[in-house]
């Protein structure tokens, strides 16, 4: 396992991350929504927002996984942030030298596929990633990667809004300590305060009010000059508010636009109450607050929300429907409208998803789930039983359009959670009508192919059987000629005739072997100890190996078993050992090493020699062809590798080869292992 590299600016990056004050915070719906969207778009079981500290990766949101943190040295995301401008994709971690033995790969949660988009802030620091994970190899298309990038930008917007909100909280807290003029100003963030003497018309401002207006404390203000700062379209709001409070003594609280002395447009909140001390003049007193940042944050949040909705509605090929916990539809995306014929207004708050399902199909699934869980499951619970249990389920359903027509979908339902509480459910349905159509066509083609293969087998079997009878008759007649007239054997023409008969017999034998391979099936396979099979064949071929000066080395452990058809396994081992002897080099101390490796899916049987080698660039495409030979050996027939390849493939395996001329050849035979 390769540990992630430490960035040159790691100290500065960690300080930047700390400024967000997010590590250790409770889960938030906005982040959970984005991770759930990432899983749905990319079709993965797990999605997370991961932040990388100096010791760990901490999950701000973790959809599909319970853990909230892992050590940094195991974190894929710690590798991803080293390239902030790129999407970090590992399609199969078992084949990557950086991760193949990572505990997160070899153990829970079995991270085989990983894709992470770095979360880069406005200062260029990668804080972590938005990532999707699955336990099997996977590829993302361009649309999925683009959507993942869009979601990552939404995460950064939320984080930036949080930081700005924190900064605003600090400012408000500081102002709260210093603002002591009136109880009213204390109630609403105490940014500034003002008063207006209703008899003299004299106004009084605190320092913050001067600052908001961008004027010095020596500015000569009064009621008329104060109102002139307001935007022309909003002046009537503040004038009406003041007049109404004077007339009714009812406090006012308004938000208006203000143009400061520097020409800066600001949003302000002004409150006022009627006040009169004993013996004093009646006054209006109130607070005055610059809420530009709050308005801007609200607008940015609304923009982020709008972008989330745009992402939701951009998936026109996918129906995305969310509900509350009781099943009432709360959102109905554009894809749902196009596919089902209903409008969002017709569905939201008025129906449950049962309206778009076949009643009989729903009842059948309800019976299935009730039997499985030993309790009655009905109504909306039929769709969300697994989601409530935290399970990920995809099931094929039939959707019913508004016009009554139907189509097939692959529906995934997940729970939407906030603070570990289920607040609703999200259903994503993919139209698989074309897939089902293609599936039927493929099955039809398979039936045709199976029938044609069966006819071909019968044809080959009959041909090989009849030819074998005739060739046997020819050989027998030649033997009778030799017995009755021995002198005829000295005739060169007769000798050619006999050689032709022998070649015909050998060709028919090969054809019979090919037919037998096609008739063999993996159902006839048994678990077989591998080493004794190799020892048996080494013993059989040892005289030839000694004569050729080839050392045969069996390095296969005693305990290894392979799932194979015994006769095929014997033939495969015999062919590769005999080839290793036949094509050994006379100019070196030749050897053939036989070893084995175990993977999750296969046992790899390896035959490695230092013989003549094969010119693979020239012969690779015809290496396993029938009657193909690549050396001048007089015993070569070009049948062995053809038969061996067919035997291996008929047992669900494959053969790989590496070779260099005068260096040697390595054949790797992939066969089903004991686990399979």
N, C-alpha and C positions, 0 to 999 in steps of 0.2 A: 504494500500500500504506500502511495506517495502522499506525504503531507502537503497541505496547501502552502504556497509561498507567502512570505510576509511582505506586504506592500512597503515601498520606500517611504510613503507618507502615512504609514499606519497610525502613528501617534495623532497626527492631525485628523485622520479619518475617525478615530475613536472619540476625539473631542467633539467632532461634528455630530456623531451619533448620540452622544450624551446630551447635546443641546436640545434634542427632541423630547427628553424625559419620558420615553415610551417603554423602555425595558422593564418588564415585570408588571405592566398594566393589565387590567382585566380585558377579556375579549370584547370586541365591538362588532355590532351588526354590519356596519359599513365595510369593514375589512372582510368579515365572513362572507358577505354577499359577493365580493370580488373573487375570493378563492373558490367559492362554489361555481361561479361563472367560468373560471379558468378550467375546473374539472369537467364541466359540461361541454365546453367548447373543444377541449383537447381529448375528451373521452378517457380520463385517467381516474384512478381510484383515490389519489391523494393530491392535494394542492395546498400550498403554504405560502405565507409571507414570513420570510426568514430574515432576521437581523443578526449580523455577525459582530460579536464583542471580541475582547482579547482572549477569552477562554472558551466560549461556547457559541453555538448558534441558537438563538431564542426565537420562538414562533409567535408572532403577533396574531396570526390566524393559522389554524391547522385543521383543514378539512380532510377527513378520512384517516386521521392518525391521532392517538391519544396523547402522545408525548408532547411536552411544551418546549423541550430543549434537548440538544445533544452536544457532546464535546466538539470543539472547533476542528480538531485534527481529523474527525470522521466526516466533516461537513462537505458535501458537494458544492454548497453555496459559497464556501470559503474559497473554492477554486474559481467559481463563476465571477466573483467581484474583481478578480485580477484582470479581467478584460471588460471594463465597464460599458464599452460601446457595442458588445457582441452578445447574441443569445447563446448561452452555453448549453449544448445538447449532447447527451450521452445516450445513444440508442440502445446499447447493450453493455452495461458496466462490467459484465463477466469477461468481456474481450478487451477491456481497457486496463493497461498495466497500472494505472493510477488507482483503480477502484476494485479490481477483481477479488481482492481479499479483504476489502473493507467490511467491518462488522455490520454496517447497515446494508451491505449487499448479501453477505453470507447468512445473516440472521434477520430478525424482524426489523424493519418492515419490508425486507427483500427489494432494495432499490435496484431494479434492472434498467428501467428507462428513467431519464431525468432531463428536464428542460427548464432552465432558469434565466429570467430576464433581470439583469442588475437594476437595483433601485438607486438611480443616480440623482443627487439633489442639485439645486441650482449652483452650488459651488463646485460641482464636479466630483464629489465624493460618492463612492458606491457604498451604501449603508447595508445592503443585503440583497435579497432577490424575491421576486414573485416566481414560484416554481411549481411544476406539475410532475408527478411521480407515478410510476406503475411498476408492477412486479413481473412484467414481461416486455420483451423488446418492442419498440414502437418507433414510428416516424411521424413527424408533424408536417402538414402541408403549409404552403405559404399563407393561406388565409388564417390558419390556426396561429401561426407565429405572429402575424400582424395583429390579431386579436389579443394575443398574450402581451404584446408590447403596449397596446392601448390600455389594457387593464393595469399594467405596471405603472403607466403614467397616472392613472387614477389613484393608485396607492400613494405615489409621491405627492399628489395634490392633497390627499387627506393628511399625510404626514406634515406637509408644509403648513396646511391650515391649522393643524394641531400646534405646531411650533409658534405660529403667529398668534394663535389663541392664548397660548401660555404667556407669550410676551405681553399681550394685551391684559391678561390677568395680573401680571406683575405691575403694569402701569396703573391699573385700576386700584390695586392694593396700596400702592404708594400714595395715590391721590386720596384714597379713603382715609389714610392716616393724617394727611395734612388739611383735609377739607372739614372744617368744624363750624362753618358759618351758620347753617340751618339744618334742622332735622330732615327737611324735605330733600336737601342735596345729599345728605347721608344715605337716603333711601335709594337713590338712583345713580350710584357711582361717584358722586361728589366731584365732578370734573371742574366745575366753576359755579359761581353763584352771582345773582344780580338782585337788585331791588329798585323799585320805582315809587317815588313819593307821588301819590295821586293829587296832592294839593299843589306842590311846588313844581312838579314835573322833573325834579332832579333824579338822576339815575346813579347807581353805584355798582361798580363791577369789581370782582376779585381779579387777581393777576391772571388766572387761567382764561377768563373771558377776554381780556386784552389779547392774550396769546392766540386764542382761536380766531379772533378778528385780524390777527397779524398787524396790530398797532401797538405803539408804546403806551406805558402806563400814564403818560401825560396827555393822551388823546382826550379831547373835550367831547364827551358823548352826552346824548340826551335821548329821549324816547324816539324823536323823529330820525336822528342820525343812526340810531341802532337799527331801526326797521329798514333803513335804506340799504343795509348790507345784505338783506335777504334777496334771493333771486326774484326778479320781477313777477314771475308766475306763481311764487309762493308767498308774497308779502301779504296777500289777503288772508292767508291761513293764520299768521301770527297776529294780525290786526283783529280779526274776528275773535280769536281765542282770548286776547286781552280784554276786549270790550264785553264779551260774554261773562268772563270771570268778574269784572267790575260790576256788572248788572246783577248777576245771580249769586256771586260769592262761591261759585263752583270752580274747583281747581281745573287747570288745563294741562294737557301733556301732548305736544305735537312734534312732528319730525318735518323739517324743512331743509331746503337747499340754501346755502349761504355763499356769497362771493366775498372772500376776504380782501383786505386792503392790498394784497399782492396779486389779486386776480385769480386766486385758487378757489375752485368750486369745492365746497365741503358740505357734508350732511351733518346737521346738528339736531339735537333733541333739546327742546325747551319746555320746562314745566313752570307753572306759577300758581300761587295761592293768594287769596286775599288775607291781609294781615293788618291788625290795628292794635297798637298798644294803648293802655289807658292814658289818656291825655295827649296822645300823639296823633299824627296825621295818618289816614288810611294809606296802606301801601300794598303793592304787589311784590312778593318775593318769590324767587324760584331758582332753579338750577339750569345750567347751560353746558351741554356736553357735545364734544366733537365725536360723532359716531361714524365717521367715514370708514374707519377700519372695520367696524362691525358690519356696515352695509356692504363693504367690499367682500368680506368673508362670506356673508350671506349669499351674495351674487355668485361667488366662486363655488360655494356649496351647491347652489341651484344649477350652476353650469355643470358641475361634476355629476349631479343627479341627472341632468338632461343628457349628458354623454353616456351615462349608464343605460338610460332608456334607449338612446340611439343604438348602442351596442345590442341591446335586447331586441330592438325592432329591425336591426340590420340582418339578423338571421332569418331571412325570409324563407329559407328552405327547411327551417326547423320550427316546430310549434313549441313555444315556451309559455307555460301556464303556471302561475303561482296561486296558492290558496291560503286562507287562514287555517287555524287548527281544526275548525269544524268542517272545512271543505269548501267554503264559499270562495269563488274565484276573486282574486284581488288584482291580478294582472293578466293580460291576454295580448301577446305580442303580434306584430304585423304578420309574421309567418303563420300564426294560428288563424288570423283573419283570412289570409289567402287560401290556406288549405281547407279550412272548415266552413267557410262561407258566412260565419257570424262576425259581427263587429264587436269591438271591445265593449262598447256601451251596452250591447245586448247581453253580455255575459258577466261583466264585473259587478259584484255585489248582488247578483240575481240567481246564479246557478252554481251547481257543483259540476265537476268533470263528468259525473255520471251521464249527463245529457249527451255527451259525444261518444258514449260507449254502447255496444250491443248489450242489451239487458241479459240475454241468455249467456253470453260469454262472461259477464261479470258474475252472474250466479254460479257458474261452473268453477271459476277461480275461487269464489268464496267458499264453495264446498271443499275444494282442494286445500285451501289454507286452514279451514276449520278442522279438517281431518289431521293435517300435519301438526297443528298446535294444540289439538285436543280441546278446543273452545270455539264457540260460535263467532264467526267473523262475518260481518255484513256491512252494507252501506259503503260509506267513504273509507272505512277502515280496510276494505279489501285492497285499496290502492296504496295505503301508507303503512301497513303492518310492519313490513321490513324496515322502512325508513324510520319508524318510531323506535325500533330496536337498534338503530345505528348501523344497519346493514345496507350495503350497496346492491341494488337489484335492477336488472334490465330484463324486461319481459315483452314479448310480442303481443300486441293488442290490435283490435279492429276499431278504427275511428268511424263515426257516423257523421257525415256532413249535414248541413242545414237542409239540403235538398233530399236527404235520405240515402244518398249514395255512400258507399263505404270504401275504405282503403286501409292497408296494413301499415302499422307503425312499430318502431322499436322504442319503447317508453322507459325512461329512467326517472325514478322518483327519489328525491333526497329531502331530508329535513332541513329547514332553515332555523338556525339556533342563534340565540343571543344570551350571553352569560349562562351557557349550558342549558337553557330552557328553549324548548321547541316553540317557535313563534309562527310557524307556517310550513308549507311544503312547496317544492319546486319540481314541476314535471316537464321533462324535455322529450318531445316525440319526434323521431326522424321517419319520414315517409320512405318505406322500403318496398313500395309497390313494384318499382322497376327491378329491385333486387330479387323479389319473389318471382317475378316474371323470368328473369335470367336464371334463377335457380331451377324453375321448371324446365327451361330449355336445356340446361346443363344435364339435368337428370334424364331427360329424353335422349340426349346425345350419349350419355353413359350407358343407357340401355342398348342403344344401337351399337355402340362400341363393344359392349360386353358380348352381344350376340355375334358380332363379326369376329371378335377374338375367339369365341367358342368354335365358330365354323372354321376359322383358320387353324386352330389346334387340331380339330378333327381331320382337316385336310392334310396337315403335316403328319399326323399320326398314321393316317391311311397310306400316304405316300411312302413314309419311312418303312412301314411294315411291309408293303408290297415290294418295294425296292430291295429290302433286306432278303425277302424270299427269293427274288430273281437272282440277286448277286450271289446268294448262297448256292443256288443251283449252278451258276456259272463256275464258281470255285470248285464245286464237287465234280463237275464234268472235267475240269482241267486236271484234278487229282486222278480221276479214272484214266485219262490219257497218259499221264505220267507213269501210272502203274502198268498199263497195258503196253505202252510203247516208250520205254525210258529214253530211247535214242532221240525221240522228238524234242526232248527238253533242251538238247544241244542246239536246236534251231533258234536263231536270234529273234525271229518274228514271234515264236511261241513264248519266249521269255518276256518280250514286250507285252504280249497279251496277258500273261500272268501278272505282270506288274500293274497293268491297267485294272485287272480284276481286284487286286489287293487295294489299290487306291479307291476304287468304287466302294469296296466294303468299309474302308476307313471313313469315307465321306458319309456313308449311310449311318455309321456308328455315331459320328458327330451330330448328324441331323437328329438322331434318336435322343441324344443327350440334351439337345436344345429343346426338343418337345417335352422331355421329362421335366426340365427346369420350368417351363411354362405351366405344367400341370401341378407342380409343387406349390403349396401355400404356407403362409406363416402359421396357420392353425396347427400344422404338424410339428412345429418347433418345440423343443424341450430345453430345460436348463441343463447345461453340460459343463463339467469341469474342463477348462481349456488346456491346461498343461499336459494331461495324459494324452490328449489327441495329438498334440505337437510331438511329444516323446515317441508315440507310436510311429508317426510318419518319419521322424528323424531316424529311428531304428531301421525302418524299411529302406530308406534311401542312403544310409550310412556308407555302404560299399561304393556307391557312385561318388559320394562326397570325398571319400578317402582317395579314390582314383583321380579325382579332379583337383585334389589339394585344397578343399574348402572346409573351413572350420564351422560346424553348425552349433550355435549357442542359443539355448532355450532360457530366456530370462523372465518368463511369465511366472508370477507367483502361484503357489499351490491353491490358494483359496478362490481365485477368480473363476466365475461362472459366466457363461454366455447363453443367450436365448437364440437357438439356431436349430435348423433341420440337421440332424446328425450326419446324414449322407453328404449334404452340401458342405458342412463344416470340414469333413474329412477331405473332400475334393478340393476345397479352397486352400487348405493348409498344404496338401500334397502338391498342388500346382505351383504355389509360390516357392516352396522349398526346392522343387525340381528346377524351376526357372533360375533360382539363385545359384544352383550348381551348374546348370547348363550354360549360363552366360557369365561365369566367373572369368577372371583375368588370369592368364598363365604367367604374367610378369610380376605378380605380387603375391603376398601371403593372403589368400582370399578368405573371406568370412561371410556368414549370413547370421545376423543377430535377430532373434525373434523376441519381442517384448509386448507389453500391453499397458494401456492407460485407461482409467475410468473417468467419465464425465457424468453430468447429471442425466444425460439421455442415452449415451452410447458407451460401449466398450470399443476401444480402438486397438486393433491387432496390427502390430508394426513389423514389417519385414525389411530389414536394412542390410544391404550388401555393399561391397566395394569392387563390384565387377565392372563389366564393359560399359554400362550406362546406356541411356537412350537419348537421342537427339530430339528433345521434346518440342522445341520450336518448329521442327519439321514434321514430327510424327504424332503430336498430341491428339489431334482430331481423329486419327484412325488407330490409336493405340489399342483400343478394345474391339476393333472390328474383326470379323471372322476372316480367317485366312490371311491376316496381315502379319508379316514378319519384318524384323528390323536389323537382323544380323545374318551372317552367312552360315549359321549353324545348320548342318545337314539334317538334324533331328527336328528343326523348327517346322511347325505346321500352321501356326497362327490361329489355333482354336482354343488353347488353354485360357488365355485372358478373356476371350469372348464368353466362354462358358462360365468362368469365375465371376465376371461382372454380372451376368444374368442371375447367377445363384445368389450373390450378395444382395442385389436389388430386389429379388423375389422375397427376401427376408426383411425388407424394410431398411436396408443399409445402403452404403455407397463406398466407393473406392477413390482415394486421392493418391497422387503420385508426384514425387520429386526426383529428378535425375539429372546427372551431368555426365557427358561422355568421358570415359576413363577415370571417373571419380566414384561412381556407384549409383544405386537406385534405392529409394525408400518408398514402399507401398504401405499406405494406411487404410486398413479395412474397418469401416464403421459398422458395428453390429449392435443389436439391441442388448442392453445390459440387464443385469439381474433385476433391477428396480422396475424395468419396463415389462 
